[in-house]
Amino acid sequence: MEELNEILRNMQHKACCKSVSQSVGLIDSQSFKTARIGGEFRGYDGGKKIKGRKRHIITDTNGWLLSVVVHAANGHDSQTG
């Protein structure tokens, strides 16, 4: 899946006359609720009052996915980002 995403992203960058290498990445996080079953990685995000997991996503300036990390929601964004 990662390989396909990279191929499509590179094709789109070449079509827009942009460099294939990335110079800017945008990062964002999102906390989401999870069920009790399905894994150990659960925590409580006190800021959003959600018990579950948090995902950090990095995209390029066109919105193409560069990286995704999912972990327990109790990690602080400045440390886990």
Number of C-alpha atoms within 10 A of each C-alpha: 5 9 8 9 13 15 10 12 19 18 13 15 15 12 9 9 9 11 10 13 8 13 8 9 16 13 13 12 16 13 23 15 16 16 9 10 6 8 8 10 14 19 19 18 20 12 9 11 11 17 20 21 21 28 17 17 18 19 17 16 12 11 11 16 17 17 13 13 12 15 17 19 25 20 16 13 13 6 6 14 14
